């Protein structure tokens, strides 16, 4: 793998893992349009670890607060920290079940038409991102059933074309959860989701990494671009401008249908 190719793949992974545009759908399109082969499993794992590191760094204060809550006496802050651990577990259970059940189906049943249809679903969700179906007294508080629902839609994002971050944040907004809380919770539950995807990669068997320079470059690009993407997503969600991605995802849907037509 060349240095330029590793940087390009790291850029795609870092940007699309958190932007509401579907990372798996972009990788599929990139491979078709630019004639790229699937990255080696070891390199693919390395890129995912780069985005995992980006989330950990972005949520560093929240993670410290959550971990320290386990060792503090009962207080409002420790109660919130322990509750976030519980909510993350609740959300991760349906995500893991859906990922395991449909993993083989995703790998064997990929079509550009199917990806395009899911991009249309994502476009619709993005247009709905400014709506609220419920008005909560405390929009920062999340119930267990809400976390479970968000976990379900995160699991469905295993199918290319449906963005993990986009769908989870939008569902949280529709449920009346505060924008910043919705974004941070989406990023938090991405940690076990990304780690679970990495374990699936390990299960397939890991090949050798490319040379040191392309490997390090890909990891760093995925980390830095992933962190910048997290900053951008949080800002757009808080400002209520998430729907700005809708025309882009609609264009991707049209491209997928065109590629399906070409065969």
C-alpha positions as CSV (number, residue, x, y, z in Angstrom):
1,X,0.0,0.0,0.0
2,X,1.4,3.4,-1.0
3,X,1.6,6.3,1.4
4,X,-0.9,8.3,-0.6
5,X,-3.4,5.5,-0.5
6,X,-3.0,5.0,3.2
7,X,-3.6,8.7,3.8
8,X,-6.7,8.7,1.5
9,X,-8.2,5.7,3.4
10,X,-7.4,7.3,6.7
11,X,-9.1,10.5,5.6
12,X,-12.3,8.6,4.5
13,X,-12.4,6.6,7.8
14,X,-11.8,9.6,10.0
15,X,-14.3,11.9,8.3
16,X,-17.1,9.5,7.5
17,X,-17.1,7.5,10.8
18,X,-18.7,10.5,12.6
19,X,-20.1,12.8,9.9
20,X,-23.8,11.8,9.1
21,X,-22.8,10.3,5.7
22,X,-22.1,6.6,6.3
23,X,-18.5,5.4,6.4
24,X,-19.1,2.0,5.0
25,X,-21.1,3.5,2.1
26,X,-18.3,5.9,1.3
27,X,-15.7,3.1,1.3
28,X,-17.8,1.1,-1.0
29,X,-18.2,4.0,-3.4
30,X,-14.5,4.9,-3.2
31,X,-13.5,1.3,-4.0
32,X,-15.7,1.4,-7.1
33,X,-14.9,4.8,-8.4
34,X,-11.1,4.8,-7.7
35,X,-10.5,1.1,-8.3
36,X,-9.3,0.6,-4.7
37,X,-9.1,-2.8,-3.2
38,X,-10.4,-3.5,0.3
39,X,-7.7,-2.5,2.8
40,X,-5.8,-5.3,4.5
41,X,-7.6,-6.4,7.6
42,X,-4.7,-5.3,9.9
43,X,-4.7,-1.9,8.3
44,X,-8.5,-1.7,8.5
45,X,-8.2,-2.5,12.2
46,X,-5.6,0.2,12.6
47,X,-7.8,2.8,11.0
48,X,-10.6,1.9,13.4
49,X,-8.3,2.2,16.3
50,X,-7.4,5.7,15.1
51,X,-11.0,6.8,15.2
52,X,-11.5,5.0,18.6
53,X,-8.6,7.1,19.9
54,X,-10.2,10.2,18.5
55,X,-13.4,9.6,20.4
56,X,-11.5,8.8,23.7
57,X,-9.6,12.1,23.3
58,X,-12.7,14.1,22.4
59,X,-14.7,12.7,25.4
60,X,-11.7,12.7,27.8
61,X,-13.3,14.8,30.5
62,X,-16.6,12.8,30.3
63,X,-14.7,9.5,30.5
64,X,-12.7,10.7,33.5
65,X,-15.9,11.8,35.2
66,X,-17.6,8.5,34.5
67,X,-14.7,6.4,35.7
68,X,-14.2,8.6,38.8
69,X,-17.9,8.3,39.6
70,X,-17.3,4.6,40.4
71,X,-15.0,5.6,43.3
72,X,-16.9,8.6,44.7
73,X,-19.6,8.7,47.4
74,X,-23.1,9.1,46.2
75,X,-23.7,12.6,44.8
76,X,-25.4,14.2,41.8
77,X,-22.3,14.1,39.6
78,X,-21.4,10.5,40.6
79,X,-25.1,9.5,40.0
80,X,-25.0,10.9,36.4
81,X,-21.7,9.2,35.7
82,X,-23.0,5.7,36.8
83,X,-26.2,6.3,34.9
84,X,-24.2,7.0,31.7
85,X,-22.4,3.6,32.2
86,X,-25.8,1.9,32.5
87,X,-27.3,3.7,29.5
88,X,-24.2,2.8,27.4
89,X,-24.6,-0.8,28.3
90,X,-28.3,-0.7,27.5
91,X,-27.7,0.9,24.1
92,X,-24.8,-1.5,23.3
93,X,-26.9,-4.7,23.8
94,X,-29.2,-4.3,20.8
95,X,-26.4,-2.9,18.7
96,X,-24.3,-6.0,19.4
97,X,-27.2,-8.4,18.7
98,X,-28.1,-6.7,15.4
99,X,-24.4,-6.6,14.4
100,X,-23.9,-10.3,15.1
101,X,-27.1,-11.4,13.4
102,X,-26.8,-9.4,10.2
103,X,-23.0,-9.3,9.8
104,X,-22.9,-12.1,7.3
105,X,-26.0,-10.7,5.4
106,X,-24.2,-7.4,5.0
107,X,-21.1,-8.9,3.5
108,X,-23.0,-11.2,1.1
109,X,-25.9,-9.0,0.1
110,X,-24.3,-5.7,-0.9
111,X,-25.9,-3.9,-3.9
112,X,-25.6,-0.3,-4.9
113,X,-29.4,-0.1,-5.1
114,X,-29.7,-1.2,-1.5
115,X,-27.1,1.3,-0.4
116,X,-28.8,4.0,-2.3
117,X,-32.2,3.2,-0.7
118,X,-30.6,3.5,2.7
119,X,-29.0,6.8,1.7
120,X,-32.5,8.1,0.9
121,X,-33.6,7.0,4.4
122,X,-30.7,8.9,5.9
123,X,-31.6,11.9,3.8
124,X,-35.1,11.8,5.2
125,X,-33.8,11.6,8.8
126,X,-31.5,14.5,8.2
127,X,-34.4,16.7,7.0
128,X,-36.2,15.7,10.2
129,X,-33.3,16.5,12.5
130,X,-34.8,19.9,13.4
131,X,-38.0,18.4,14.7
132,X,-39.0,17.1,18.2
133,X,-41.6,14.5,18.7
134,X,-41.5,14.8,22.5
135,X,-40.9,17.8,24.8
136,X,-39.2,16.7,28.0
137,X,-39.0,18.6,31.3
138,X,-35.3,17.6,31.6
139,X,-33.9,17.2,28.1
140,X,-30.5,16.2,29.5
141,X,-32.0,13.1,31.2
142,X,-32.3,10.0,29.1
143,X,-34.4,7.0,30.0
144,X,-33.4,3.3,29.6
145,X,-35.9,2.7,26.8
146,X,-34.6,5.7,24.9
147,X,-31.0,4.4,25.1
148,X,-32.2,1.0,23.9
149,X,-34.0,2.6,20.9
150,X,-30.9,4.6,20.0
151,X,-28.9,1.3,20.3
152,X,-31.3,-0.4,17.9
153,X,-30.8,2.3,15.2
154,X,-27.1,2.2,15.8
155,X,-27.2,-1.5,15.1
156,X,-29.1,-1.0,11.9
157,X,-26.2,1.3,10.7
158,X,-24.2,-1.9,10.1
159,X,-25.9,-1.7,6.6
160,X,-23.9,0.6,4.3
161,X,-25.7,3.9,3.5
162,X,-27.2,4.4,7.0
163,X,-24.9,6.6,9.1
164,X,-24.3,5.4,12.7
165,X,-23.7,8.9,14.1
166,X,-26.3,10.5,12.0
167,X,-29.1,8.1,12.8
168,X,-28.4,7.9,16.5
169,X,-28.1,11.7,17.0
170,X,-31.3,12.4,15.0
171,X,-33.3,9.8,16.9
172,X,-32.2,11.3,20.2
173,X,-33.2,14.8,18.9
174,X,-36.6,13.5,17.8
175,X,-37.1,12.0,21.3
176,X,-36.6,15.4,22.8
177,X,-33.1,15.0,24.1
178,X,-30.9,18.1,24.3
179,X,-28.6,18.5,21.2
180,X,-25.3,18.5,23.1
181,X,-26.4,15.5,25.2
182,X,-27.6,13.7,22.0
183,X,-24.2,14.2,20.3
184,X,-22.1,13.3,23.3
185,X,-24.2,10.1,23.9
186,X,-23.8,9.1,20.3
187,X,-20.1,9.5,20.5
188,X,-20.0,7.6,23.9
189,X,-21.8,4.6,22.6
190,X,-19.6,4.6,19.5
191,X,-16.7,3.4,21.7
192,X,-18.1,-0.2,22.2
193,X,-19.5,-0.2,18.7
194,X,-16.1,0.6,17.1
195,X,-14.4,-1.8,19.5
196,X,-16.9,-4.5,18.6
197,X,-16.2,-3.9,14.9
198,X,-12.5,-4.3,15.5
199,X,-13.1,-7.6,17.3
200,X,-15.0,-8.8,14.3
201,X,-12.0,-7.9,12.2
202,X,-9.7,-9.9,14.5
203,X,-12.1,-12.9,14.3
204,X,-11.5,-13.0,10.5
205,X,-7.7,-13.2,11.1
206,X,-5.4,-10.3,10.8
207,X,-2.9,-9.9,7.9
208,X,0.4,-8.1,8.1
209,X,0.4,-4.3,8.2
210,X,1.8,-2.3,5.3
211,X,5.2,-0.6,5.8
212,X,5.7,1.5,8.9
213,X,5.3,4.9,7.3
214,X,1.9,4.2,5.5
215,X,0.6,2.5,8.7
216,X,1.5,5.4,11.0
217,X,0.2,7.9,8.5
218,X,-3.1,6.2,8.1
219,X,-3.6,5.9,11.8
220,X,-2.7,9.6,12.5
221,X,-4.9,10.8,9.7
222,X,-7.8,8.8,10.9
223,X,-7.2,10.1,14.5
224,X,-6.8,13.8,13.6
225,X,-9.6,13.9,10.9
226,X,-11.9,11.9,13.2
227,X,-11.3,14.4,16.1
228,X,-12.1,17.4,13.8
229,X,-15.2,15.6,12.5
230,X,-16.4,15.2,16.1
231,X,-15.9,18.9,16.7
232,X,-17.9,19.7,13.5
233,X,-20.7,17.3,14.2
234,X,-21.2,18.6,17.8
235,X,-21.2,22.2,16.6
236,X,-23.8,21.6,13.8
237,X,-26.1,19.6,16.1
238,X,-26.0,22.3,18.8
239,X,-26.7,25.0,16.2
240,X,-29.5,23.0,14.6
241,X,-27.8,22.7,11.2
242,X,-27.5,19.0,10.9
243,X,-29.9,18.9,7.9
244,X,-27.2,20.6,5.7
245,X,-25.9,17.2,5.0
246,X,-29.2,16.1,3.4
247,X,-28.5,17.3,-0.2
248,X,-25.1,15.5,-0.1
249,X,-26.6,12.2,1.0
250,X,-29.3,12.5,-1.6
251,X,-26.6,13.0,-4.2
252,X,-24.9,9.8,-3.0
253,X,-28.2,7.9,-3.3
254,X,-28.5,9.1,-6.9
255,X,-24.9,8.0,-7.6
256,X,-25.6,4.5,-6.0
257,X,-28.7,4.0,-8.2
258,X,-26.7,5.1,-11.3
259,X,-23.9,2.6,-10.5
260,X,-26.5,-0.1,-9.9
261,X,-28.0,0.7,-13.4
262,X,-24.6,0.5,-15.0
263,X,-24.2,-2.9,-13.4
